[in-house]
Amino acid sequence: MIKIKKKIRNIKDKIDFKKKYNVYNAIDLLKKFSTKNFIESFDVAINLGIDAKKSNQNIRGFVILPHGLGRKVKIAVCTQGDNIQKAKNHGADIVGGHELIDYFKNNKINFDIVIATPDSMNIIGKLGPILGPKGLMPHLQTGTITNNIVEAIKNAKKGQIHYKNDKNGIIHTTIGKINFSNQQIQENLMQLLHSLYKLKPMQSKGIFFKKITLSTTMGIGLSIQLDNINEIKK
C-alpha cells in the first residue's frame, strides 16, 4: 500500500492534470507511468455534446479499428439452420439456438460480442435481462443482428468495436493495448472519432466532442486536445 501511494504521489508531482495533451504525448506519458505487471488496455472516454435524455440524440454504432484490440475476441452466435455450421466454421466460440437460453442462464458470461440472425430474435428476446445489463444485446445499429453471419464474425475478429453513449452522453471503450505503438493507438482513436462524428445528430448544436480522456486500465486519465479536428470531419 505504501509503495502504491508513493507511485501515485510521483505521478501527481510530474503530471499537470489540468493540461490538455497532444494525443501522441499523452500516450507516451501513460506508458511511462504504467505500473502494472500485465499488458494494460488503452481506454477512452468521450463526452459528447448531446442531450442523452432525448432518444433522437443518442449515439449507437460500430467501427473496425485499423490495428484491432490486441486480443482474441470471444464470440457467441445465436442462429438457426445452415448458419450454425457457418458460424462454427468461421471461428465463433459458441453457437446455437434455443439451447443458448439455458447456457447463458447457467454459465458465467465471458463473451465480448453476441451476434444473432433475425430468425433467432425470439430467443434473444428471452435473454434480454442477462445480456442487456452487460451491453451484449445484439442490435441492428451495431451490425450484430444480421443475416450475414460470416461477415459479422470476420469483422469482430478484425477489431470491430461497438459503442453507445451512457446516460450522461459519454462513450466508453477500449482502443488497444499498451504494447501497441503510439501511432497505432493514435490511428485507432482517430478512426473511432471519425466514426462518431458521422453519427452526429442534427439536433446536436455546438461542440460535439466536449472532452476526450485517454487512460490505461489501472492508470491515470489525461485530457486530449484536438488539434486535428478537421481530419476527423473528412
Biotite code that builds the C-alpha atoms (Angstrom):
import biotite.structure as struc

atoms = struc.array([
    struc.Atom([0.000, 0.000, 0.000], chain_id="A", res_id=1, res_name="MET", atom_name="CA", element="C"),
    struc.Atom([2.859, 2.395, 0.867], chain_id="A", res_id=2, res_name="ILE", atom_name="CA", element="C"),
    struc.Atom([4.555, 1.675, -2.486], chain_id="A", res_id=3, res_name="LYS", atom_name="CA", element="C"),
    struc.Atom([1.293, 2.359, -4.345], chain_id="A", res_id=4, res_name="ILE", atom_name="CA", element="C"),
    struc.Atom([0.829, 5.684, -2.556], chain_id="A", res_id=5, res_name="LYS", atom_name="CA", element="C"),
    struc.Atom([4.393, 6.692, -3.413], chain_id="A", res_id=6, res_name="LYS", atom_name="CA", element="C"),
    struc.Atom([3.800, 5.888, -7.086], chain_id="A", res_id=7, res_name="LYS", atom_name="CA", element="C"),
    struc.Atom([0.597, 7.931, -7.097], chain_id="A", res_id=8, res_name="ILE", atom_name="CA", element="C"),
    struc.Atom([2.368, 10.886, -5.476], chain_id="A", res_id=9, res_name="ARG", atom_name="CA", element="C"),
    struc.Atom([5.180, 10.571, -8.014], chain_id="A", res_id=10, res_name="ASN", atom_name="CA", element="C"),
    struc.Atom([2.695, 10.700, -10.878], chain_id="A", res_id=11, res_name="ILE", atom_name="CA", element="C"),
    struc.Atom([0.867, 13.710, -9.429], chain_id="A", res_id=12, res_name="LYS", atom_name="CA", element="C"),
    struc.Atom([4.149, 15.555, -8.976], chain_id="A", res_id=13, res_name="ASP", atom_name="CA", element="C"),
    struc.Atom([5.159, 15.078, -12.598], chain_id="A", res_id=14, res_name="LYS", atom_name="CA", element="C"),
    struc.Atom([1.882, 15.487, -14.486], chain_id="A", res_id=15, res_name="ILE", atom_name="CA", element="C"),
    struc.Atom([-0.306, 18.558, -14.875], chain_id="A", res_id=16, res_name="ASP", atom_name="CA", element="C"),
    struc.Atom([-3.833, 17.136, -14.804], chain_id="A", res_id=17, res_name="PHE", atom_name="CA", element="C"),
    struc.Atom([-5.354, 20.491, -15.771], chain_id="A", res_id=18, res_name="LYS", atom_name="CA", element="C"),
    struc.Atom([-3.484, 20.473, -19.073], chain_id="A", res_id=19, res_name="LYS", atom_name="CA", element="C"),
    struc.Atom([-4.797, 19.097, -22.372], chain_id="A", res_id=20, res_name="LYS", atom_name="CA", element="C"),
    struc.Atom([-2.212, 16.899, -24.042], chain_id="A", res_id=21, res_name="TYR", atom_name="CA", element="C"),
    struc.Atom([-1.389, 16.151, -27.631], chain_id="A", res_id=22, res_name="ASN", atom_name="CA", element="C"),
    struc.Atom([-2.520, 12.568, -28.341], chain_id="A", res_id=23, res_name="VAL", atom_name="CA", element="C"),
    struc.Atom([0.985, 11.310, -29.053], chain_id="A", res_id=24, res_name="TYR", atom_name="CA", element="C"),
    struc.Atom([2.446, 12.904, -25.899], chain_id="A", res_id=25, res_name="ASN", atom_name="CA", element="C"),
    struc.Atom([-0.428, 11.611, -23.788], chain_id="A", res_id=26, res_name="ALA", atom_name="CA", element="C"),
    struc.Atom([0.213, 8.058, -24.977], chain_id="A", res_id=27, res_name="ILE", atom_name="CA", element="C"),
    struc.Atom([3.903, 8.449, -24.104], chain_id="A", res_id=28, res_name="ASP", atom_name="CA", element="C"),
    struc.Atom([3.096, 9.620, -20.572], chain_id="A", res_id=29, res_name="LEU", atom_name="CA", element="C"),
    struc.Atom([0.536, 6.905, -19.958], chain_id="A", res_id=30, res_name="LEU", atom_name="CA", element="C"),
    struc.Atom([3.029, 4.252, -20.998], chain_id="A", res_id=31, res_name="LYS", atom_name="CA", element="C"),
    struc.Atom([5.748, 5.804, -18.836], chain_id="A", res_id=32, res_name="LYS", atom_name="CA", element="C"),
    struc.Atom([3.629, 5.766, -15.695], chain_id="A", res_id=33, res_name="PHE", atom_name="CA", element="C"),
    struc.Atom([2.058, 2.358, -16.212], chain_id="A", res_id=34, res_name="SER", atom_name="CA", element="C"),
    struc.Atom([2.919, 0.388, -13.074], chain_id="A", res_id=35, res_name="THR", atom_name="CA", element="C"),
    struc.Atom([1.143, -2.910, -13.586], chain_id="A", res_id=36, res_name="LYS", atom_name="CA", element="C"),
    struc.Atom([2.812, -6.234, -14.353], chain_id="A", res_id=37, res_name="ASN", atom_name="CA", element="C"),
    struc.Atom([0.336, -7.120, -17.091], chain_id="A", res_id=38, res_name="PHE", atom_name="CA", element="C"),
    struc.Atom([-0.411, -5.682, -20.524], chain_id="A", res_id=39, res_name="ILE", atom_name="CA", element="C"),
    struc.Atom([-2.942, -2.944, -19.797], chain_id="A", res_id=40, res_name="GLU", atom_name="CA", element="C"),
    struc.Atom([-5.501, -1.672, -22.277], chain_id="A", res_id=41, res_name="SER", atom_name="CA", element="C"),
    struc.Atom([-5.808, 1.867, -23.567], chain_id="A", res_id=42, res_name="PHE", atom_name="CA", element="C"),
    struc.Atom([-9.291, 3.158, -22.771], chain_id="A", res_id=43, res_name="ASP", atom_name="CA", element="C"),
    struc.Atom([-11.025, 6.331, -23.894], chain_id="A", res_id=44, res_name="VAL", atom_name="CA", element="C"),
    struc.Atom([-13.964, 8.307, -22.509], chain_id="A", res_id=45, res_name="ALA", atom_name="CA", element="C"),
    struc.Atom([-15.557, 10.772, -24.940], chain_id="A", res_id=46, res_name="ILE", atom_name="CA", element="C"),
    struc.Atom([-18.003, 13.365, -23.611], chain_id="A", res_id=47, res_name="ASN", atom_name="CA", element="C"),
    struc.Atom([-20.370, 14.189, -26.464], chain_id="A", res_id=48, res_name="LEU", atom_name="CA", element="C"),
    struc.Atom([-22.345, 17.379, -26.978], chain_id="A", res_id=49, res_name="GLY", atom_name="CA", element="C"),
    struc.Atom([-25.683, 15.599, -26.966], chain_id="A", res_id=50, res_name="ILE", atom_name="CA", element="C"),
    struc.Atom([-28.743, 15.507, -24.737], chain_id="A", res_id=51, res_name="ASP", atom_name="CA", element="C"),
    struc.Atom([-28.778, 11.835, -23.732], chain_id="A", res_id=52, res_name="ALA", atom_name="CA", element="C"),
    struc.Atom([-32.301, 12.218, -22.333], chain_id="A", res_id=53, res_name="LYS", atom_name="CA", element="C"),
    struc.Atom([-33.599, 12.652, -25.883], chain_id="A", res_id=54, res_name="LYS", atom_name="CA", element="C"),
    struc.Atom([-33.769, 9.425, -27.889], chain_id="A", res_id=55, res_name="SER", atom_name="CA", element="C"),
    struc.Atom([-33.070, 11.187, -31.199], chain_id="A", res_id=56, res_name="ASN", atom_name="CA", element="C"),
    struc.Atom([-29.690, 12.346, -29.911], chain_id="A", res_id=57, res_name="GLN", atom_name="CA", element="C"),
    struc.Atom([-28.367, 9.067, -28.576], chain_id="A", res_id=58, res_name="ASN", atom_name="CA", element="C"),
    struc.Atom([-25.379, 7.538, -30.352], chain_id="A", res_id=59, res_name="ILE", atom_name="CA", element="C"),
    struc.Atom([-25.007, 3.835, -31.108], chain_id="A", res_id=60, res_name="ARG", atom_name="CA", element="C"),
    struc.Atom([-22.742, 2.282, -33.708], chain_id="A", res_id=61, res_name="GLY", atom_name="CA", element="C"),
    struc.Atom([-19.645, 0.292, -34.545], chain_id="A", res_id=62, res_name="PHE", atom_name="CA", element="C"),
    struc.Atom([-16.254, 0.725, -36.182], chain_id="A", res_id=63, res_name="VAL", atom_name="CA", element="C"),
    struc.Atom([-13.397, -1.545, -37.208], chain_id="A", res_id=64, res_name="ILE", atom_name="CA", element="C"),
    struc.Atom([-10.191, -0.273, -35.623], chain_id="A", res_id=65, res_name="LEU", atom_name="CA", element="C"),
    struc.Atom([-7.289, -0.351, -38.122], chain_id="A", res_id=66, res_name="PRO", atom_name="CA", element="C"),
    struc.Atom([-4.983, -2.075, -35.635], chain_id="A", res_id=67, res_name="HIS", atom_name="CA", element="C"),
    struc.Atom([-7.547, -4.145, -33.751], chain_id="A", res_id=68, res_name="GLY", atom_name="CA", element="C"),
    struc.Atom([-7.675, -4.536, -29.975], chain_id="A", res_id=69, res_name="LEU", atom_name="CA", element="C"),
    struc.Atom([-4.614, -6.695, -29.448], chain_id="A", res_id=70, res_name="GLY", atom_name="CA", element="C"),
    struc.Atom([-6.517, -9.628, -28.002], chain_id="A", res_id=71, res_name="ARG", atom_name="CA", element="C"),
    struc.Atom([-8.665, -12.566, -29.025], chain_id="A", res_id=72, res_name="LYS", atom_name="CA", element="C"),
    struc.Atom([-12.329, -11.672, -29.246], chain_id="A", res_id=73, res_name="VAL", atom_name="CA", element="C"),
    struc.Atom([-14.776, -14.223, -27.813], chain_id="A", res_id=74, res_name="LYS", atom_name="CA", element="C"),
    struc.Atom([-17.863, -14.517, -29.996], chain_id="A", res_id=75, res_name="ILE", atom_name="CA", element="C"),
    struc.Atom([-21.255, -16.097, -29.308], chain_id="A", res_id=76, res_name="ALA", atom_name="CA", element="C"),
    struc.Atom([-23.698, -16.596, -32.167], chain_id="A", res_id=77, res_name="VAL", atom_name="CA", element="C"),
    struc.Atom([-27.415, -17.223, -31.805], chain_id="A", res_id=78, res_name="CYS", atom_name="CA", element="C"),
    struc.Atom([-28.846, -18.559, -35.043], chain_id="A", res_id=79, res_name="THR", atom_name="CA", element="C"),
    struc.Atom([-30.612, -21.478, -36.714], chain_id="A", res_id=80, res_name="GLN", atom_name="CA", element="C"),
    struc.Atom([-30.334, -23.796, -39.699], chain_id="A", res_id=81, res_name="GLY", atom_name="CA", element="C"),
    struc.Atom([-27.313, -23.660, -42.011], chain_id="A", res_id=82, res_name="ASP", atom_name="CA", element="C"),
    struc.Atom([-25.924, -20.592, -40.238], chain_id="A", res_id=83, res_name="ASN", atom_name="CA", element="C"),
    struc.Atom([-24.982, -22.740, -37.238], chain_id="A", res_id=84, res_name="ILE", atom_name="CA", element="C"),
    struc.Atom([-22.323, -24.596, -39.208], chain_id="A", res_id=85, res_name="GLN", atom_name="CA", element="C"),
    struc.Atom([-21.194, -21.390, -40.962], chain_id="A", res_id=86, res_name="LYS", atom_name="CA", element="C"),
    struc.Atom([-20.605, -19.721, -37.611], chain_id="A", res_id=87, res_name="ALA", atom_name="CA", element="C"),
    struc.Atom([-18.649, -22.708, -36.306], chain_id="A", res_id=88, res_name="LYS", atom_name="CA", element="C"),
    struc.Atom([-16.535, -22.872, -39.460], chain_id="A", res_id=89, res_name="ASN", atom_name="CA", element="C"),
    struc.Atom([-15.545, -19.218, -39.130], chain_id="A", res_id=90, res_name="HIS", atom_name="CA", element="C"),
    struc.Atom([-14.422, -19.324, -35.526], chain_id="A", res_id=91, res_name="GLY", atom_name="CA", element="C"),
    struc.Atom([-17.368, -18.460, -33.276], chain_id="A", res_id=92, res_name="ALA", atom_name="CA", element="C"),
    struc.Atom([-16.671, -19.698, -29.734], chain_id="A", res_id=93, res_name="ASP", atom_name="CA", element="C"),
    struc.Atom([-20.220, -20.843, -29.046], chain_id="A", res_id=94, res_name="ILE", atom_name="CA", element="C"),
    struc.Atom([-23.079, -21.283, -31.492], chain_id="A", res_id=95, res_name="VAL", atom_name="CA", element="C"),
    struc.Atom([-26.641, -22.398, -31.013], chain_id="A", res_id=96, res_name="GLY", atom_name="CA", element="C"),
    struc.Atom([-30.336, -21.672, -30.933], chain_id="A", res_id=97, res_name="GLY", atom_name="CA", element="C"),
    struc.Atom([-32.802, -22.355, -28.108], chain_id="A", res_id=98, res_name="HIS", atom_name="CA", element="C"),
    struc.Atom([-30.145, -24.245, -26.118], chain_id="A", res_id=99, res_name="GLU", atom_name="CA", element="C"),
    struc.Atom([-28.300, -20.946, -25.597], chain_id="A", res_id=100, res_name="LEU", atom_name="CA", element="C"),
    struc.Atom([-31.062, -19.788, -23.262], chain_id="A", res_id=101, res_name="ILE", atom_name="CA", element="C"),
    struc.Atom([-30.102, -22.367, -20.624], chain_id="A", res_id=102, res_name="ASP", atom_name="CA", element="C"),
    struc.Atom([-26.397, -21.884, -21.343], chain_id="A", res_id=103, res_name="TYR", atom_name="CA", element="C"),
    struc.Atom([-26.466, -18.138, -20.704], chain_id="A", res_id=104, res_name="PHE", atom_name="CA", element="C"),
    struc.Atom([-28.670, -18.546, -17.652], chain_id="A", res_id=105, res_name="LYS", atom_name="CA", element="C"),
    struc.Atom([-26.437, -21.155, -16.026], chain_id="A", res_id=106, res_name="ASN", atom_name="CA", element="C"),
    struc.Atom([-22.922, -20.085, -17.003], chain_id="A", res_id=107, res_name="ASN", atom_name="CA", element="C"),
    struc.Atom([-20.697, -17.072, -16.477], chain_id="A", res_id=108, res_name="LYS", atom_name="CA", element="C"),
    struc.Atom([-20.968, -14.681, -19.428], chain_id="A", res_id=109, res_name="ILE", atom_name="CA", element="C"),
    struc.Atom([-17.434, -14.067, -20.659], chain_id="A", res_id=110, res_name="ASN", atom_name="CA", element="C"),
    struc.Atom([-18.070, -13.126, -24.292], chain_id="A", res_id=111, res_name="PHE", atom_name="CA", element="C"),
    struc.Atom([-17.066, -9.867, -25.972], chain_id="A", res_id=112, res_name="ASP", atom_name="CA", element="C"),
    struc.Atom([-19.840, -9.920, -28.542], chain_id="A", res_id=113, res_name="ILE", atom_name="CA", element="C"),
    struc.Atom([-23.118, -11.720, -29.227], chain_id="A", res_id=114, res_name="VAL", atom_name="CA", element="C"),
    struc.Atom([-24.280, -11.907, -32.844], chain_id="A", res_id=115, res_name="ILE", atom_name="CA", element="C"),
    struc.Atom([-27.768, -13.001, -33.877], chain_id="A", res_id=116, res_name="ALA", atom_name="CA", element="C"),
    struc.Atom([-29.696, -13.621, -37.071], chain_id="A", res_id=117, res_name="THR", atom_name="CA", element="C"),
    struc.Atom([-33.196, -12.099, -37.441], chain_id="A", res_id=118, res_name="PRO", atom_name="CA", element="C"),
    struc.Atom([-34.829, -15.553, -37.268], chain_id="A", res_id=119, res_name="ASP", atom_name="CA", element="C"),
    struc.Atom([-33.467, -16.040, -33.731], chain_id="A", res_id=120, res_name="SER", atom_name="CA", element="C"),
    struc.Atom([-34.720, -12.800, -32.180], chain_id="A", res_id=121, res_name="MET", atom_name="CA", element="C"),
    struc.Atom([-37.421, -14.647, -30.239], chain_id="A", res_id=122, res_name="ASN", atom_name="CA", element="C"),
    struc.Atom([-34.592, -16.485, -28.486], chain_id="A", res_id=123, res_name="ILE", atom_name="CA", element="C"),
    struc.Atom([-32.502, -13.359, -27.895], chain_id="A", res_id=124, res_name="ILE", atom_name="CA", element="C"),
    struc.Atom([-35.551, -11.558, -26.522], chain_id="A", res_id=125, res_name="GLY", atom_name="CA", element="C"),
    struc.Atom([-35.720, -14.044, -23.649], chain_id="A", res_id=126, res_name="LYS", atom_name="CA", element="C"),
    struc.Atom([-32.083, -13.291, -22.821], chain_id="A", res_id=127, res_name="LEU", atom_name="CA", element="C"),
    struc.Atom([-32.577, -9.528, -22.539], chain_id="A", res_id=128, res_name="GLY", atom_name="CA", element="C"),
    struc.Atom([-32.343, -9.452, -18.707], chain_id="A", res_id=129, res_name="PRO", atom_name="CA", element="C"),
    struc.Atom([-28.993, -11.262, -18.910], chain_id="A", res_id=130, res_name="ILE", atom_name="CA", element="C"),
    struc.Atom([-27.347, -9.719, -21.979], chain_id="A", res_id=131, res_name="LEU", atom_name="CA", element="C"),
    struc.Atom([-28.769, -6.202, -21.645], chain_id="A", res_id=132, res_name="GLY", atom_name="CA", element="C"),
    struc.Atom([-27.015, -5.163, -18.412], chain_id="A", res_id=133, res_name="PRO", atom_name="CA", element="C"),
    struc.Atom([-23.710, -6.416, -19.843], chain_id="A", res_id=134, res_name="LYS", atom_name="CA", element="C"),
    struc.Atom([-24.092, -4.419, -23.049], chain_id="A", res_id=135, res_name="GLY", atom_name="CA", element="C"),
    struc.Atom([-24.206, -7.589, -25.139], chain_id="A", res_id=136, res_name="LEU", atom_name="CA", element="C"),
    struc.Atom([-27.691, -7.400, -26.649], chain_id="A", res_id=137, res_name="MET", atom_name="CA", element="C"),
    struc.Atom([-27.481, -7.685, -30.450], chain_id="A", res_id=138, res_name="PRO", atom_name="CA", element="C"),
    struc.Atom([-28.707, -4.584, -32.287], chain_id="A", res_id=139, res_name="HIS", atom_name="CA", element="C"),
    struc.Atom([-29.210, -3.603, -35.925], chain_id="A", res_id=140, res_name="LEU", atom_name="CA", element="C"),
    struc.Atom([-27.281, -0.352, -35.488], chain_id="A", res_id=141, res_name="GLN", atom_name="CA", element="C"),
    struc.Atom([-24.184, -2.193, -34.289], chain_id="A", res_id=142, res_name="THR", atom_name="CA", element="C"),
    struc.Atom([-24.312, -4.787, -37.038], chain_id="A", res_id=143, res_name="GLY", atom_name="CA", element="C"),
    struc.Atom([-24.831, -7.615, -34.542], chain_id="A", res_id=144, res_name="THR", atom_name="CA", element="C"),
    struc.Atom([-28.258, -8.509, -35.908], chain_id="A", res_id=145, res_name="ILE", atom_name="CA", element="C"),
    struc.Atom([-27.562, -9.701, -39.423], chain_id="A", res_id=146, res_name="THR", atom_name="CA", element="C"),
    struc.Atom([-28.173, -12.428, -41.943], chain_id="A", res_id=147, res_name="ASN", atom_name="CA", element="C"),
    struc.Atom([-24.506, -12.278, -42.941], chain_id="A", res_id=148, res_name="ASN", atom_name="CA", element="C"),
    struc.Atom([-23.040, -14.225, -40.025], chain_id="A", res_id=149, res_name="ILE", atom_name="CA", element="C"),
    struc.Atom([-19.714, -14.826, -41.766], chain_id="A", res_id=150, res_name="VAL", atom_name="CA", element="C"),
    struc.Atom([-19.035, -11.122, -42.341], chain_id="A", res_id=151, res_name="GLU", atom_name="CA", element="C"),
    struc.Atom([-20.066, -10.231, -38.785], chain_id="A", res_id=152, res_name="ALA", atom_name="CA", element="C"),
    struc.Atom([-17.664, -12.787, -37.312], chain_id="A", res_id=153, res_name="ILE", atom_name="CA", element="C"),
    struc.Atom([-14.820, -11.640, -39.578], chain_id="A", res_id=154, res_name="LYS", atom_name="CA", element="C"),
    struc.Atom([-15.380, -8.004, -38.602], chain_id="A", res_id=155, res_name="ASN", atom_name="CA", element="C"),
    struc.Atom([-15.371, -8.879, -34.907], chain_id="A", res_id=156, res_name="ALA", atom_name="CA", element="C"),
    struc.Atom([-12.070, -10.705, -35.288], chain_id="A", res_id=157, res_name="LYS", atom_name="CA", element="C"),
    struc.Atom([-10.549, -7.773, -37.214], chain_id="A", res_id=158, res_name="LYS", atom_name="CA", element="C"),
    struc.Atom([-11.093, -5.462, -34.253], chain_id="A", res_id=159, res_name="GLY", atom_name="CA", element="C"),
    struc.Atom([-14.631, -4.170, -34.613], chain_id="A", res_id=160, res_name="GLN", atom_name="CA", element="C"),
    struc.Atom([-15.881, -2.380, -31.509], chain_id="A", res_id=161, res_name="ILE", atom_name="CA", element="C"),
    struc.Atom([-19.445, -1.442, -30.644], chain_id="A", res_id=162, res_name="HIS", atom_name="CA", element="C"),
    struc.Atom([-20.288, 1.714, -28.768], chain_id="A", res_id=163, res_name="TYR", atom_name="CA", element="C"),
    struc.Atom([-23.199, 3.647, -27.327], chain_id="A", res_id=164, res_name="LYS", atom_name="CA", element="C"),
    struc.Atom([-23.380, 6.626, -25.025], chain_id="A", res_id=165, res_name="ASN", atom_name="CA", element="C"),
    struc.Atom([-24.311, 6.251, -21.375], chain_id="A", res_id=166, res_name="ASP", atom_name="CA", element="C"),
    struc.Atom([-26.964, 8.334, -19.603], chain_id="A", res_id=167, res_name="LYS", atom_name="CA", element="C"),
    struc.Atom([-24.514, 11.225, -19.331], chain_id="A", res_id=168, res_name="ASN", atom_name="CA", element="C"),
    struc.Atom([-23.733, 11.290, -23.039], chain_id="A", res_id=169, res_name="GLY", atom_name="CA", element="C"),
    struc.Atom([-20.312, 9.651, -22.667], chain_id="A", res_id=170, res_name="ILE", atom_name="CA", element="C"),
    struc.Atom([-18.824, 6.929, -24.861], chain_id="A", res_id=171, res_name="ILE", atom_name="CA", element="C"),
    struc.Atom([-16.557, 4.475, -23.006], chain_id="A", res_id=172, res_name="HIS", atom_name="CA", element="C"),
    struc.Atom([-14.499, 1.964, -24.970], chain_id="A", res_id=173, res_name="THR", atom_name="CA", element="C"),
    struc.Atom([-11.116, 0.290, -25.423], chain_id="A", res_id=174, res_name="THR", atom_name="CA", element="C"),
    struc.Atom([-8.878, 1.197, -28.369], chain_id="A", res_id=175, res_name="ILE", atom_name="CA", element="C"),
    struc.Atom([-5.845, -1.069, -27.990], chain_id="A", res_id=176, res_name="GLY", atom_name="CA", element="C"),
    struc.Atom([-3.094, -2.336, -25.714], chain_id="A", res_id=177, res_name="LYS", atom_name="CA", element="C"),
    struc.Atom([-0.183, -0.637, -24.002], chain_id="A", res_id=178, res_name="ILE", atom_name="CA", element="C"),
    struc.Atom([2.256, -2.645, -26.134], chain_id="A", res_id=179, res_name="ASN", atom_name="CA", element="C"),
    struc.Atom([0.866, -1.019, -29.308], chain_id="A", res_id=180, res_name="PHE", atom_name="CA", element="C"),
    struc.Atom([2.994, 1.688, -30.900], chain_id="A", res_id=181, res_name="SER", atom_name="CA", element="C"),
    struc.Atom([1.976, 5.305, -30.270], chain_id="A", res_id=182, res_name="ASN", atom_name="CA", element="C"),
    struc.Atom([0.996, 5.585, -33.925], chain_id="A", res_id=183, res_name="GLN", atom_name="CA", element="C"),
    struc.Atom([-1.294, 2.551, -33.717], chain_id="A", res_id=184, res_name="GLN", atom_name="CA", element="C"),
    struc.Atom([-3.135, 3.896, -30.667], chain_id="A", res_id=185, res_name="ILE", atom_name="CA", element="C"),
    struc.Atom([-3.472, 7.316, -32.279], chain_id="A", res_id=186, res_name="GLN", atom_name="CA", element="C"),
    struc.Atom([-4.837, 5.863, -35.532], chain_id="A", res_id=187, res_name="GLU", atom_name="CA", element="C"),
    struc.Atom([-7.323, 3.670, -33.654], chain_id="A", res_id=188, res_name="ASN", atom_name="CA", element="C"),
    struc.Atom([-8.536, 6.708, -31.705], chain_id="A", res_id=189, res_name="LEU", atom_name="CA", element="C"),
    struc.Atom([-8.894, 8.856, -34.829], chain_id="A", res_id=190, res_name="MET", atom_name="CA", element="C"),
    struc.Atom([-10.872, 6.107, -36.577], chain_id="A", res_id=191, res_name="GLN", atom_name="CA", element="C"),
    struc.Atom([-13.251, 5.936, -33.622], chain_id="A", res_id=192, res_name="LEU", atom_name="CA", element="C"),
    struc.Atom([-13.716, 9.727, -33.540], chain_id="A", res_id=193, res_name="LEU", atom_name="CA", element="C"),
    struc.Atom([-14.341, 9.803, -37.284], chain_id="A", res_id=194, res_name="HIS", atom_name="CA", element="C"),
    struc.Atom([-16.996, 7.103, -36.906], chain_id="A", res_id=195, res_name="SER", atom_name="CA", element="C"),
    struc.Atom([-18.678, 9.011, -34.082], chain_id="A", res_id=196, res_name="LEU", atom_name="CA", element="C"),
    struc.Atom([-18.658, 12.289, -35.988], chain_id="A", res_id=197, res_name="TYR", atom_name="CA", element="C"),
    struc.Atom([-20.509, 10.683, -38.905], chain_id="A", res_id=198, res_name="LYS", atom_name="CA", element="C"),
    struc.Atom([-23.316, 9.836, -36.463], chain_id="A", res_id=199, res_name="LEU", atom_name="CA", element="C"),
    struc.Atom([-23.587, 13.354, -35.019], chain_id="A", res_id=200, res_name="LYS", atom_name="CA", element="C"),
    struc.Atom([-27.315, 14.068, -34.585], chain_id="A", res_id=201, res_name="PRO", atom_name="CA", element="C"),
    struc.Atom([-28.725, 17.055, -36.454], chain_id="A", res_id=202, res_name="MET", atom_name="CA", element="C"),
    struc.Atom([-30.225, 18.221, -33.157], chain_id="A", res_id=203, res_name="GLN", atom_name="CA", element="C"),
    struc.Atom([-26.772, 18.411, -31.552], chain_id="A", res_id=204, res_name="SER", atom_name="CA", element="C"),
    struc.Atom([-25.568, 22.013, -31.593], chain_id="A", res_id=205, res_name="LYS", atom_name="CA", element="C"),
    struc.Atom([-22.207, 23.492, -30.657], chain_id="A", res_id=206, res_name="GLY", atom_name="CA", element="C"),
    struc.Atom([-19.143, 21.445, -29.766], chain_id="A", res_id=207, res_name="ILE", atom_name="CA", element="C"),
    struc.Atom([-19.665, 17.737, -30.416], chain_id="A", res_id=208, res_name="PHE", atom_name="CA", element="C"),
    struc.Atom([-16.506, 16.392, -28.762], chain_id="A", res_id=209, res_name="PHE", atom_name="CA", element="C"),
    struc.Atom([-16.663, 18.256, -25.455], chain_id="A", res_id=210, res_name="LYS", atom_name="CA", element="C"),
    struc.Atom([-13.933, 16.285, -23.693], chain_id="A", res_id=211, res_name="LYS", atom_name="CA", element="C"),
    struc.Atom([-11.754, 13.287, -24.510], chain_id="A", res_id=212, res_name="ILE", atom_name="CA", element="C"),
    struc.Atom([-9.902, 11.418, -21.764], chain_id="A", res_id=213, res_name="THR", atom_name="CA", element="C"),
    struc.Atom([-7.333, 8.732, -22.506], chain_id="A", res_id=214, res_name="LEU", atom_name="CA", element="C"),
    struc.Atom([-6.238, 6.284, -19.812], chain_id="A", res_id=215, res_name="SER", atom_name="CA", element="C"),
    struc.Atom([-4.806, 2.842, -19.153], chain_id="A", res_id=216, res_name="THR", atom_name="CA", element="C"),
    struc.Atom([-6.699, 0.059, -17.381], chain_id="A", res_id=217, res_name="THR", atom_name="CA", element="C"),
    struc.Atom([-5.322, 0.764, -13.909], chain_id="A", res_id=218, res_name="MET", atom_name="CA", element="C"),
    struc.Atom([-3.668, 4.091, -14.599], chain_id="A", res_id=219, res_name="GLY", atom_name="CA", element="C"),
    struc.Atom([-4.343, 7.808, -14.743], chain_id="A", res_id=220, res_name="ILE", atom_name="CA", element="C"),
    struc.Atom([-6.511, 9.682, -17.231], chain_id="A", res_id=221, res_name="GLY", atom_name="CA", element="C"),
    struc.Atom([-5.275, 12.559, -19.389], chain_id="A", res_id=222, res_name="LEU", atom_name="CA", element="C"),
    struc.Atom([-7.373, 15.092, -21.294], chain_id="A", res_id=223, res_name="SER", atom_name="CA", element="C"),
    struc.Atom([-6.682, 15.170, -25.023], chain_id="A", res_id=224, res_name="ILE", atom_name="CA", element="C"),
    struc.Atom([-6.515, 18.261, -27.226], chain_id="A", res_id=225, res_name="GLN", atom_name="CA", element="C"),
    struc.Atom([-7.973, 18.039, -30.721], chain_id="A", res_id=226, res_name="LEU", atom_name="CA", element="C"),
    struc.Atom([-5.538, 19.927, -32.952], chain_id="A", res_id=227, res_name="ASP", atom_name="CA", element="C"),
    struc.Atom([-6.514, 17.805, -35.936], chain_id="A", res_id=228, res_name="ASN", atom_name="CA", element="C"),
    struc.Atom([-10.295, 18.065, -35.607], chain_id="A", res_id=229, res_name="ILE", atom_name="CA", element="C"),
    struc.Atom([-10.565, 18.792, -39.351], chain_id="A", res_id=230, res_name="ASN", atom_name="CA", element="C"),
    struc.Atom([-9.153, 15.342, -40.114], chain_id="A", res_id=231, res_name="GLU", atom_name="CA", element="C"),
    struc.Atom([-11.991, 13.791, -38.128], chain_id="A", res_id=232, res_name="ILE", atom_name="CA", element="C"),
    struc.Atom([-14.628, 15.658, -40.123], chain_id="A", res_id=233, res_name="LYS", atom_name="CA", element="C"),
    struc.Atom([-13.352, 14.472, -43.517], chain_id="A", res_id=234, res_name="LYS", atom_name="CA", element="C"),
])
